[in-house]
Amino acid sequence: MAAELANVNTSYDLPGVSQTDFGGVGLLQMSTARMARSGEFSASYRDNAEYRRYAVSLQFIDWLETTLRYTDVRTRLYSPYTNFSGDQTYKDKGFDLKARLWKETFWLPESSVGLRDIAGTGLFDSEFFAASKRAGPLDFTLGVGWGNMAESGNIKNPACSISSGFCQRAANKSTGQFEIGNFFHGPAALFGGIEYQTPWNPLRLKLEYDGNDYSNETAGVIKQNTPFNVGFVYRATDLFDTTLSYQRGNTLMWGFTLRTNFNDLKPYHIDAQRQAYALKSVPDINEVNWSKVANELDDNAGYKNANIYADNKQVTVVAEQTKYNDTKEANLRASTILANHLPPTIEEYKIVNTKQNIPASVIKTNADTFKQQQTGFPLGLDQDDSITYKPMSIPTEPDYGNLVLQNKPERWTFSAEPTLTQSIGGAESFYMYQIGAKGSADLTITDHWSIGGTANLNILNNYDRFNYKNPPIDGAALPRVRTWIREYVTSSNVLLSDLQLTDIEYPAKDLYLQTYAGYLELMYAGIGSEILLRPYNQSWAIGVDGNYVRQRDWNDTLQLADYDVFTGHVTTYWDLPFIKGGMAKISVGQYLAGDKGVTFDLSRQFDSGIVAGAFVTKTNVSASDYGEGSFTKGLYISIPLDLMLVHPSTRHATISWVPLTRDGGQKLGTRYSLYNLMKNK
């Protein structure tokens, strides 16, 4: 942000933006037009007499801010039934968006439009326009809001001049719907404030004029002595803020914010040093020690069980990358090893990265250019990696040359890792968890056939707090395809999650095919197939899957229940050219409850490899038949374990958030997704 404003102010070191009490960049209760740096992730907590707020905010792209929030209403019980929810206070979830309209210039303020608490209960739903302008150490904001943040109604709604319909705001009709008909309707209010960057860099002061008079609050009667709020933010480190404010002339608000940036995170490993280019090689291809090459490719470059092919001009390594997420690092290590062992007559190295013994990507390296890169080009002749390393299409009948080394693949592979299953916002307890261990085993039968399974061991959980096992009253029109989750999780301390026989093929150029059968996931067993078309060097792919499944019996998951269904989808994948790392996925088909509809999934991969995304599913099930929530939606973050471990890893951990488990719009899970399996990292 400081760089963007260089033409406006160069006298002050700007430490970055801070979060509001609701989450998202702003003052105290009110938002500003400011944005964090792209990729910034913040987790904040705020506490006063009436509310506790827990929020996470992500700057998805440089002009779009997203926020997820839970509000603990301290003065209100979750429900009047103590045998159901005990003494837990009411928790309200909300989702916010803010989009920048234009950046600040010398003459114009930075301007943004925002939506607060959309697709939730609407208890705090608001809309606003805000403009922010910096003058030295002062940052001024003026805005106009609607909804909860504008309950004072200190101005006439400007939209009323367009239509009298904008003068009224209806009550929310249901939970989980986008109440678009309420946007910018009803009373409006001006709000604003000043943020002052003190000469002491960690300290900022805030003065705010609040557009809300708190006359219509979920917490009950809240007295406001003055619309002015004052406070300060102390940035203790780049990762931690704390804030204290005095609001409404009678209330203290305290909180803190933890932050990082998904683009800036980098792994720090204890790892074998990359080989140095030795400036020497064997004189003839027949003198190469291929077993030594294969061992070094495994130990130092992560290419396991390599098959190596060679002719007079090229060498091809066919192996699976099991160590490095960073493709550039893996290629550099492998190319260095090959350059150190191969004669100067070899002009090209090819690395064929396989998944489940199927080629997923091919990188061709020009040997002479690579060697020049390692020793330095003559002045003025530097060349970049795009000239040295070139992706290639994957042939269906490859001609790699003569097989000079064939490694015997490992038939059995095993893995074990800790697991954490979480549920947030439930009636019995706000946070429910299961800590366990997951063990996986895979048996390679042939080059294409394998069988793999996963078992989960429960170590510690508080799922015994589940005390409501009847079907939900709302949503009862649908078969219970997911709402038996409590029964599955609590049925045994050891559960066979999946046991799947799989055949994966590459039958034609750019085409992948898998067929599978068995216990496909914790709740379903059956048979299915998936086909994926992923054209080389294109930004799109398309897949089709079809499955016949039966529900597993939650009393004995090795047995099957009576419910069966056909489920399948046509899915398109598109790498978005206008968002760095952006991916849009659209699936159309039939879901587990027999309902038909579409799922939209938007995600972004940041520079660190972290992927953050959101999805919504809308089917032909009505909001009343679906039940609370109205439709399926959720968020997820996939984190490379590479960032958290001291040794390199290609594995990922996924954290997902779905506000409610309902039976509409539910997809089947299988052991492999062809797109995820075969995509280039």
Secondary structure, DSSP 8 states (H G I E B T S, - for coil): -TTTTTTT--SS------B-TTSSBBSSSSB-S----TTEEEEEEEE-SSEEEEEEEEEEETTEEEEEEEEEEEEEES-S-HHHHTT-EEEEEEEEEEEEEE---SSS-EEEEEEEEETS--TT-EEEEEEEEEETTEEEEEEEEEEGGGTT--B--GGGGT-GGGG------STT---GGGTT-S-EEEEEEEEEE-SSTTEEEEEEE-S---SS-TTS----S-SEEEEEEEEEETTEEEEEEEETTTEEEEEEEEEEETTT--------------S---SSGGG--HHHHHHHHHHHH-EEEEEEEE-SSEEEEEEEE-S-S-HHHHHHHHHHHHHHHS-TT--EEEEEEEETTEEEEEEEEEHHHHHHHHH---TT----HHHHEEEE---SS----EEEE-----SEEEEEEEEEEEEES-SS-SEEEEEEEEEEEEEE-SSSEEEEEEEEEEEEE-GGG----S--STTTTS--SSTTHHHHHHS-SEEEEEEEEEEEEEEETTEEEEEEEEE-SSSEEEEEEEEEE--TT-SEEEEEEEEEEEEEETTEEEEEEEEEEEEEEEEEEEE-TTSTTEEEEEEEEE-TTS-EEEEEEEEEE-TTS-EEEEEEEEESS-HHHH-TTSSEEEEEEEEEGGGTSSS----EEEEEE-S---STT-----S--HHHHH---
